[in-house]
Amino acid sequence: MPTVHVPSSLRAFSEGRERFDLEGATLGQVFAALQRECPALASRIVEDGAIREDMAVAIDGTILEGGELVLAVAPETEIYLVPPIGGGAG
């Protein structure tokens, strides 16, 4: 299963969890699974069907350009959330 890693600055939205192992063949499906499991965190990442402009996502160490939710992900994919400067609490 793809793994979403949560930085410490966003753990208040993830009930303290550091990571989520989620089903999904695309980034959008993974974030839909995150929405079901942890809506507070998912709302900090995706808005109106796209990755929020103030949030970045890195897959296996590469920052995505343009919020590609249709991007295919493998079961071993590591997804890292990169919050906005200031921690994303706003």
C-alpha positions as CSV (number, residue, x, y, z in Angstrom):
1,M,0.0,0.0,0.0
2,P,1.2,3.5,-0.7
3,T,2.3,5.3,2.5
4,V,1.5,9.0,3.3
5,H,4.0,10.5,5.7
6,V,2.8,13.3,7.9
7,P,5.3,16.0,9.0
8,S,5.2,17.0,12.7
9,S,3.7,20.4,11.8
10,L,0.6,18.7,10.5
11,R,0.2,16.0,13.1
12,A,-2.5,18.0,15.0
13,F,-4.7,17.3,12.0
14,S,-3.8,13.6,11.9
15,E,-4.6,12.7,15.5
16,G,-0.8,12.5,16.1
17,R,-0.3,9.8,13.5
18,E,3.1,9.9,11.6
19,R,1.9,7.9,8.6
20,F,-1.0,6.3,6.9
21,D,-0.9,3.1,4.7
22,L,-3.7,3.6,2.2
23,E,-5.2,1.8,-0.8
24,G,-5.0,3.5,-4.2
25,A,-3.6,3.1,-7.7
26,T,-3.5,6.9,-8.2
27,L,-2.6,9.8,-6.0
28,G,-6.2,10.9,-6.1
29,Q,-7.4,7.5,-4.9
30,V,-4.8,7.5,-2.1
31,F,-6.0,11.0,-0.9
32,A,-9.7,9.8,-1.2
33,A,-8.8,7.0,1.2
34,L,-7.1,9.5,3.4
35,Q,-10.3,11.6,3.3
36,R,-12.3,8.6,4.6
37,E,-9.7,7.8,7.3
38,C,-8.7,11.3,8.5
39,P,-10.8,14.1,7.0
40,A,-9.1,16.9,9.0
41,L,-5.7,16.1,7.4
42,A,-7.1,15.4,3.9
43,S,-8.7,18.9,3.9
44,R,-5.3,20.4,4.5
45,I,-3.9,18.7,1.4
46,V,-6.7,18.6,-1.2
47,E,-9.2,21.3,-2.0
48,D,-11.7,21.4,-4.9
49,G,-10.2,18.2,-6.4
50,A,-6.6,19.5,-6.5
51,I,-3.6,19.7,-4.2
52,R,-3.9,23.0,-2.3
53,E,-1.7,25.7,-3.8
54,D,0.0,26.3,-0.4
55,M,0.8,22.6,0.0
56,A,3.4,20.4,-1.8
57,V,3.6,16.7,-2.2
58,A,6.7,14.7,-2.8
59,I,6.6,11.2,-4.1
60,D,9.7,9.1,-3.5
61,G,11.7,12.3,-3.0
62,T,10.5,14.3,-6.0
63,I,8.3,17.3,-5.5
64,L,5.2,17.2,-7.8
65,E,4.5,20.0,-10.1
66,G,0.9,21.1,-10.5
67,G,-0.8,18.7,-8.2
68,E,-1.1,15.6,-10.4
69,L,-3.9,13.6,-8.7
70,V,-4.1,11.3,-11.7
71,L,-0.5,10.2,-11.2
72,A,-0.2,6.4,-10.9
73,V,1.3,5.2,-7.7
74,A,2.8,1.8,-6.9
75,P,2.1,-0.1,-3.7
76,E,5.5,0.8,-2.4
77,T,5.2,4.5,-3.1
78,E,6.3,6.8,-0.3
79,I,4.2,10.1,-0.3
80,Y,5.6,13.0,1.8
81,L,3.5,16.0,2.7
82,V,5.4,19.3,2.5
83,P,3.4,21.9,4.5
84,P,3.5,25.7,3.8
85,I,6.0,27.8,5.7
86,G,4.5,28.4,9.1
87,G,3.3,24.8,9.5
88,G,0.0,24.8,7.6
89,A,-2.0,25.5,10.7
90,G,-3.6,28.6,9.3
